[in-house]
Amino acid sequence: MHAIEARGLRKEYPGAVVAVDGIDLEVEEGEIFAFLGPNGAGKTTTVRILTTLLRPTAGTATVAGFDLYREQREIRQSIGVALQEAGLDAIATGRELLELQAKLFGLPAAAARRRAGERRGLVGLVDAAERQIKTYSGGMKRRLDLASALVHGPRLLFLDEPTEGLDPASRHSLWQEVSRLNSTLGVTVFLTTHYLEEADRLADRVAIIDRGRIVSEGTPSALKASVSGDIVTISVSREHLDEAHTVLARLDGVAEVRLEIESLTLFVDDGSSIVASVIRALDSSGVSVGSVAVSRPTLDEVFLRATGSRLEGAAPEQGGGE
């Protein structure tokens, strides 16, 4: 059984604004699945649909084995949800919030205290349990929100942009927590993000979403392997971009040229062997080259190839690895 299975999910708002445009999804039990895309791509709308907070215009889905339309109560009992804005009571302590959340899910007082203590330990908040939440750092608040989403023992966890606004150290810390919870508790994680490195480091599989549609899907390594060869990035002045594009598109060994604001991205067979030809061709056409860089494909290039644009504002990747 899939943790999530959706067919033709669509959400249309008045004025023919389509936020989600016919999405098909299959998320396996026990995996970390990442929805990667820019703000406004439909990530949060999809999460709100799958967590029963928003009714789709069309399509079908099962979440944790329950029907999206007929079994919403069962879905809510089976999932944990941490949305972009953490709903935390600033004057409550971490312990009080977790115990209240457990009781709201029907746990008796003694069981609620025990479960709250376990979840505090899982996310490293034992020492801060008796402090008011208003004294917590941003990273601590996100970890508390994560613990709150897990306090009732859900089979499936939804994390919507979980590290948005966090500093790099807090972001890496939260990644470690999510990976550990997934491996320790076997919780399936559905994660939305616009951070390339987050998807690459955390996810077993990634779906790239753009304008409400999934445009590419696979493991991070398979997605990067789909962009064969090397990437050559060349910076030139804006007035020469079109001319440079015309010249480079004719070169042997260049599979594709993408025009960007002040640079061109070339998808080539062998980056090291083609650089000299690139510089000679541009020089012969009177185009001055600012810089040339050769790299292996990353998820950024996968996104560029699939959508024609880069993830605006996305954090750069720091090295490879799944």
Long-range contacts (C-beta under 8 A, 24 or more apart in sequence): 1-29, 1-65, 2-26, 2-27, 2-28, 2-29, 2-62, 3-27, 3-28, 3-29, 3-30, 3-31, 3-63, 3-64, 3-155, 3-156, 3-188, 3-190, 4-33, 4-50, 4-61, 4-62, 4-63, 4-64, 4-156, 4-188, 4-190, 5-61, 5-62, 6-50, 6-59, 6-60, 6-61, 6-62, 6-68, 7-59, 7-60, 7-61, 8-58, 8-59, 8-60, 9-46, 9-49, 9-56, 9-58, 9-59, 9-60, 9-61, 10-56, 10-57, 10-58, 10-59, 11-42, 11-45, 11-49, 11-54, 11-56, 11-57, 11-212, 12-57, 18-212, 19-45, 19-212, 20-45, 20-46, 20-49, 20-56, 20-212, 21-211, 21-212, 21-213, 22-59, 22-212, 22-213, 23-59, 23-209, 23-212, 23-213, 23-214, 24-214, 25-61, 25-207, 25-214, 27-188, 27-190, 28-188, 28-204, 29-155, 29-188, 30-182, 30-186, 30-188, 31-188, 31-189, 31-204, 31-205, 32-178, 32-179, 32-182, 32-188, 32-189, 32-191, 32-202, 32-203, 32-204, 33-188, 33-189, 33-190, 33-191, 33-203, 33-204, 33-205, 33-206, 33-207, 34-191, 34-192, 34-193, 34-198, 34-199, 34-202, 34-203, 34-205, 34-206, 34-207, 35-190, 35-191, 35-192, 35-193, 35-207, 35-209, 36-193, 36-194, 36-196, 36-199, 36-206, 36-207, 36-208, 36-209, 36-299, 36-303, 36-311, 37-192, 37-194, 37-208, 37-209, 37-210, 37-311, 38-194, 38-210, 38-311, 38-312, 38-313, 38-314, 39-194, 39-313, 41-209, 41-210, 41-211, 41-212, 42-209, 42-211, 42-212, 42-213, 43-160, 43-161, 43-192, 43-194, 43-209, 44-83, 44-84, 44-160, 44-161, 44-192, 45-212, 46-192, 46-209, 47-81, 47-83, 47-158, 47-160, 47-190, 47-192, 50-158, 50-190, 51-75, 51-76, 51-79, 51-81, 51-158, 52-76, 63-156, 64-155, 64-156, 77-105, 77-152, 78-154, 78-155, 78-156, 79-154, 79-155, 79-156, 79-157, 79-158, 80-149, 80-150, 80-151, 80-152, 80-154, 80-156, 80-157, 80-158, 80-187, 81-149, 81-157, 81-158, 81-160, 82-142, 82-145, 82-146, 82-148, 82-149, 82-157, 82-158, 82-159, 82-160, 82-162, 83-160, 84-160, 84-161, 84-164, 86-141, 86-142, 86-144, 86-145, 87-145, 88-133, 88-141, 88-144, 88-145, 88-148, 89-133, 90-132, 90-133, 90-134, 91-132, 91-133, 91-134, 92-132, 92-133, 93-129, 93-130, 93-131, 93-132, 93-133, 94-120, 94-125, 94-128, 94-129, 94-130, 94-131, 94-133, 94-136, 94-144, 94-147, 95-120, 95-129, 95-130, 97-133, 97-144, 97-148, 98-144, 98-147, 98-148, 98-151, 101-148, 101-151, 101-152, 102-151, 102-152, 105-151, 105-152, 107-152, 115-151, 115-152, 115-153, 116-151, 119-147, 119-148, 119-150, 119-151, 120-147, 122-147, 122-150, 122-177, 122-180, 122-181, 122-184, 122-185, 123-147, 123-177, 124-177, 137-170, 138-165, 138-166, 138-167, 138-170, 139-166, 139-167, 139-169, 139-170, 139-173, 139-174, 142-166, 142-170, 142-174, 143-173, 143-174, 143-177, 146-174, 146-177, 146-178, 146-181, 150-181, 150-185, 150-187, 154-187, 155-187, 155-188, 156-187, 156-188, 156-189, 156-190, 157-181, 157-187, 157-188, 157-189, 157-190, 158-190, 159-189, 159-190, 159-191, 159-192, 160-192, 161-192, 161-193, 161-194, 162-191, 162-193, 163-193, 163-195, 163-198, 171-195, 171-198, 175-201, 175-202, 178-202, 194-311, 194-313, 194-314, 195-314, 195-315, 196-298, 196-299, 196-300, 196-303, 196-311, 196-314, 196-315, 196-316, 196-317, 197-315, 197-316, 197-317, 197-318, 198-315, 199-299, 200-298, 200-299, 200-317, 200-320, 200-321, 200-322, 201-321, 201-322, 203-322, 204-322, 206-299, 208-302, 208-303, 208-306, 208-307, 210-306, 210-307, 215-306, 215-307, 216-302, 216-306, 219-322, 220-299, 220-322, 221-322, 223-299, 223-302, 224-296, 224-297, 224-298, 224-299, 224-301, 224-302, 225-297, 226-302, 226-305, 227-267, 227-297, 227-301, 227-302, 227-305, 228-255, 228-269, 229-255, 229-267, 229-268, 229-269, 229-270, 229-271, 229-297, 230-268, 230-269, 230-270, 230-271, 230-272, 230-294, 230-295, 230-296, 230-297, 231-265, 231-266, 231-267, 231-268, 231-271, 231-294, 231-295, 231-296, 231-297, 231-298, 231-301, 232-265, 232-266, 232-268, 232-271, 232-274, 232-275, 232-278, 232-292, 232-293, 232-294, 233-263, 233-264, 233-265, 233-266, 233-291, 233-292, 233-293, 233-295, 234-263, 234-264, 234-266, 234-278, 234-282, 234-289, 234-290, 234-291, 234-292, 235-262, 235-263, 235-289, 235-290, 235-291, 236-262, 236-263, 236-264, 236-282, 236-287, 236-288, 236-289, 236-290, 237-262, 237-288, 237-290, 238-262, 240-287, 240-288, 243-285, 243-287, 244-282, 244-285, 244-287, 247-281, 247-282, 247-285, 247-287, 248-278, 248-281, 248-282, 251-277, 251-278, 251-281, 252-277, 253-277, 256-305, 258-304, 258-305, 258-308, 260-310, 265-301, 265-304, 267-301, 267-305, 271-295, 296-320
